[in-house]
Amino acid sequence: MQIPRAPHSWNLSPRQAVAVQQRLRGRVRLQPAPVPRYLVGLDCAFLDDQIIGVAVLWDVQRCRVVETRGARDRLRFPYVPGLLSFRELPVLLRVLRRLQMPFQGVMCDGQGIAHPRRLGLASHLGVILDMPTVGCAKSRLCGTHHEPAGARGSVAPLLDGDERIGSVVRTRDGVNPLFVSPGHRVDHASSVAWVLACGAGYRLPEPTRLADQLVGEYKRRGRFRGGVRPPVP
């Protein structure tokens, strides 16, 4: 499928990147979105002066991997909290362009609108793709919350003042919750539904958990083993 180019340069200073976030945040839309049949999970890793990105295309209905792709590139942007999308998205867009099979949504290991300027990795990517995206992070970037109940599926709102910016979701009984937020063209309830629909008994949803595993293997081996899986009859 055709992956659009970003509506801005990637050769930016941190100050210019903040200005891009402030401009693009107005394009983010929150709306109900059903759980897609084919969902891509994304993750990145770093190796010296390079960044590695992996995409896992997941069939939500059949709970199986359809396709995996990887890419690597040189790092072009410094580590600045709140600006990680400018560090990771160039290689992630390259990975998405390598996918052969179509997909209807993306789940990122990062934030959506649960971000000081409401444009985390998932929101930034969603605006570029104009596609439903969800951020699913292991840690909180901003906001306050109460602890959700201990059972899988328990949810507590993540708030910044009176504004809801995400959800704190227990994805497995008794384990630390995840911080889930809409990226673009999804709402809070849909974001939570996406994450829970992709659970397979682990803390992380399968598309991003497998992407995390594969990017670690890519980093260790120096090459990526992936491609299109044979169809299941």
C-alpha positions in Angstrom: 0.0 0.0 0.0 1.1 3.6 -0.6 2.7 5.2 2.4 2.6 9.1 2.2 5.6 11.3 2.8 5.7 13.4 6.0 4.4 16.9 5.6 7.6 18.4 6.9 11.4 17.9 6.8 13.2 15.5 9.1 16.3 17.7 9.1 15.1 19.8 12.1 16.5 21.3 15.3 14.6 20.4 18.5 13.1 23.9 18.5 11.8 23.4 15.0 10.5 19.9 15.9 8.4 21.4 18.7 6.9 23.9 16.2 6.0 21.0 13.9 4.3 19.2 16.8 2.3 22.3 17.7 1.2 22.6 14.1 0.3 19.0 13.5 -1.6 18.5 16.8 -4.5 20.3 15.3 -4.9 17.6 12.7 -5.4 14.8 15.3 -9.0 13.5 15.3 -10.5 11.2 18.0 -13.4 9.0 16.8 -14.7 5.5 17.4 -12.7 2.8 15.4 -13.5 -0.9 15.3 -10.6 -3.3 16.0 -9.0 -3.9 12.6 -8.6 -7.3 11.1 -5.0 -6.6 10.1 -3.0 -4.5 12.5 0.7 -3.5 12.3 2.9 -3.5 15.5 6.0 -1.3 15.4 9.1 -1.1 17.6 12.7 0.3 17.4 16.1 -0.4 18.8 19.4 1.5 18.7 22.9 0.3 17.8 25.7 2.8 18.0 24.8 5.5 15.5 22.1 3.5 13.8 18.4 2.9 14.5 16.6 -0.4 13.7 12.9 -0.6 13.0 10.6 -3.7 12.7 7.0 -4.1 11.7 4.8 -7.1 12.5 1.6 -7.4 10.5 -0.9 -9.3 12.8 -4.2 -11.0 11.9 -6.3 -10.1 14.9 -9.1 -12.7 14.1 -6.8 -15.6 13.6 -4.1 -14.5 16.1 -1.2 -15.1 13.7 1.6 -13.2 12.1 1.0 -12.4 8.4 4.2 -10.6 7.5 7.3 -9.1 9.2 9.7 -6.5 7.8 12.8 -4.7 9.1 15.0 -1.7 8.2 17.9 0.2 9.6 19.1 3.7 9.1 21.6 6.1 10.7 20.4 8.3 13.5 19.5 11.8 12.4 18.0 13.3 15.5 19.3 13.6 19.1 17.6 12.0 22.1 15.2 14.7 23.5 12.3 13.6 25.7 9.0 14.5 24.0 10.5 14.4 20.5 11.1 10.7 20.0 8.9 10.5 16.9 11.5 12.6 15.1 14.1 10.0 16.0 12.1 6.9 15.2 9.6 7.7 12.4 11.9 8.0 9.5 13.0 4.3 9.8 9.5 3.2 10.8 8.1 4.8 7.6 10.7 2.9 5.6 9.6 -0.4 7.2 5.9 0.3 6.5 6.8 0.9 2.9 8.3 -2.6 2.7 5.1 -4.4 3.8 3.4 -6.2 0.9 0.1 -6.9 2.6 -2.5 -4.2 3.3 -3.4 -3.2 6.9 -6.1 -1.0 8.5 -4.3 0.2 11.7 -1.0 0.6 13.5 0.0 0.1 17.2 3.1 1.8 18.4 5.4 1.1 21.3 5.0 4.7 22.5 2.5 7.5 23.2 -0.4 8.9 21.3 -2.0 12.0 22.7 -0.7 11.2 26.2 2.1 13.7 25.4 2.8 17.2 26.6 1.9 18.6 23.2 -0.6 15.9 22.4 1.5 14.6 19.5 3.4 11.5 20.6 4.8 8.8 18.2 1.4 7.2 17.4 -0.3 10.5 16.8 2.5 11.8 14.6 2.4 8.7 12.6 -1.3 8.6 12.4 -1.5 12.1 11.0 1.1 11.3 8.3 -0.7 8.1 7.3 -4.2 9.5 7.9 -4.9 6.0 9.4 -6.1 4.8 12.9 -3.2 4.5 15.3 -2.9 3.6 19.0 0.0 4.3 21.4 0.7 1.6 23.9 3.6 2.4 26.3 5.1 0.6 29.2 5.7 3.9 31.1 3.9 7.2 31.6 5.2 10.4 29.9 2.7 12.8 31.5 -0.6 12.9 33.4 -1.9 11.5 36.6 -4.0 8.4 37.4 -5.4 6.1 40.0 -4.3 2.5 40.0 -6.7 0.2 38.0 -8.1 -2.9 39.6 -6.0 -6.0 39.5 -7.9 -8.0 37.0 -7.2 -8.1 33.2 -9.3 -5.5 31.4 -9.4 -3.0 34.4 -9.0 0.6 33.2 -8.3 3.9 34.9 -8.3 7.2 33.1 -5.0 9.0 32.5 -5.7 12.7 33.1 -3.9 16.0 32.6 -5.9 18.3 34.7 -9.5 17.8 33.6 -8.5 16.5 30.2 -8.4 12.7 29.6 -5.3 11.9 27.6 -5.3 8.1 27.8 -6.1 5.0 29.8 -4.1 2.9 32.3 -5.0 -0.6 31.3 -4.4 -3.9 33.1 -3.6 -6.4 30.4 -2.9 -9.4 32.6 -4.0 -10.2 36.1 -1.7 -8.7 38.7 1.0 -7.3 36.4 1.9 -3.7 35.9 -0.6 -1.8 33.6 0.2 -0.3 30.3 -0.4 3.3 29.2 -2.7 3.4 26.2 -3.7 6.5 24.3 -5.4 7.3 21.0 -3.0 8.2 18.2 -5.3 9.4 15.4 -8.8 8.5 14.2 -9.5 6.4 17.3 -10.9 7.3 20.7 -10.2 6.2 24.2 -12.6 3.3 24.3 -11.4 2.0 20.9 -7.8 2.3 21.9 -8.4 0.1 24.9 -10.4 -2.4 22.8 -7.5 -2.7 20.3 -5.0 -3.5 23.0 -7.1 -6.0 24.8 -8.1 -7.7 21.5 -4.4 -8.3 20.8 -3.6 -9.9 24.1 -2.2 -13.4 24.2 -1.5 -13.9 27.9 1.4 -11.5 28.1 1.6 -7.9 29.4 2.2 -6.5 26.0 -0.2 -6.9 23.0 1.1 -9.4 20.5 1.9 -7.1 17.6 4.3 -4.9 19.6 5.6 -7.7 21.8 6.7 -9.7 18.7 8.1 -6.5 17.1 10.1 -6.0 20.3 11.4 -9.6 20.1 12.3 -9.3 16.4 14.0 -6.0 16.7 16.2 -7.4 19.4 17.1 -10.4 17.2 17.9 -8.0 14.3 20.2 -6.0 16.6 22.1 -9.1 17.8 22.5 -10.7 14.4 23.0 -7.7 12.3 20.4 -8.9 9.8 16.7 -9.4 9.6 14.9 -12.7 9.0 11.4 -12.1 7.9 8.9 -11.8 5.1 5.4 -13.0 4.2 4.1 -16.0 6.0 2.2 -18.7 4.0 -1.6 -18.3 4.3 -3.5 -20.4 6.7 -6.3 -22.4 5.0 
